[in-house]
Amino acid sequence: MYSYPQVAEKLTILLNHPVRYIDMDPDILRQNLIKHNEMPIWLANHVVEIQIMSVMVPEKPTDTVRCLLGKEPRSLESFLYETKEKFL
């Protein structure tokens, strides 16, 4: 399991520039998603709901990927490296 600040730290190293996680109040996050990202209200509400749930009830690793695909899941580092351009 990785915390949001740990993911930001890994992105900082990968991208070679500072990335930080900002723990926003859910209402402020919703407002920002709508105003600055032009996200529809229904989607902003859903993103905030998922964010709240992820903090209140963190998921635990499972063997689902291994069982369904027959191989080990890739690491966070591999995923970030493979999708690096999405974070630029």
N, C-alpha and C positions, 0 to 999 in steps of 0.2 A: 504494500500500500504506500502511496505517495501523497503527501499533503500538497495543497496548492502552492505554498511557498517553495517546496522542494522541486516541483515541476518548473516553477519560474527560475530557480537556480540552474536546473539542467538546461533550460532554454538560453539563459544568459551565457553559459559556457559554449553551447552549440552555435549560437548566433554571433558570439563575440561582441555583444552589447547588452547593457542592463535590461533585464525584464523583471518586473516585480508584480506580485499579486496584491491586489487591493481588496480587502474584505469590506464590501459595501453593504449598507443597510438594504434589505430587499426592495423597499419602496424607491430608494434612490437608484438602485440597479435597474428596476423596471422603467423608471423615468428616462434614464440614460439610454436604454435599449430602444425606446420609442423615439426619443428626440434625436439622438446622435447617430443611431444605426438605422433609423426609419423602419423599425421593426413593427409589424402589425401588433396591435394590443393583445390579441389572443395568443400570439407567439411569445411576446414578452412575458405575459403572465405564466405561460408554460415553462419558459426558461427559468424564471424565478422560482417557480414551484419545484423544479428539478434540483436547482441549486440548494434550496432549503432542505429538501429531502436528503441530498447527498451529505449535508453537514449533520443533520439530525440522525440519520440511519446510514452510516457508511457501509458500502458494500465490502464483502470479504472475497478474496480470490476463490475461484472454483476451478474444477477440472473440465468445465464445459467445452472449452476450445479443444483440449486434448481429446476428449471423448468424441466430439463431432467431426473434427478434422483429422484426427489421428496423428497430430504432431503438437509439439510444445508451442504455446503462444509466444509471440515476439516480445521482447523486453520494451519497456518505455523508451529506453535509449534508442533502440532500433527503430521504433515507430517515429520518434522525433526526428531522427536522422533521415529516414525515408520520406518524411513529409516536411522537411525543413523549409522548402520554398513557400509553404502555406503560412509560415510564421514571419516571413520577411515584410 
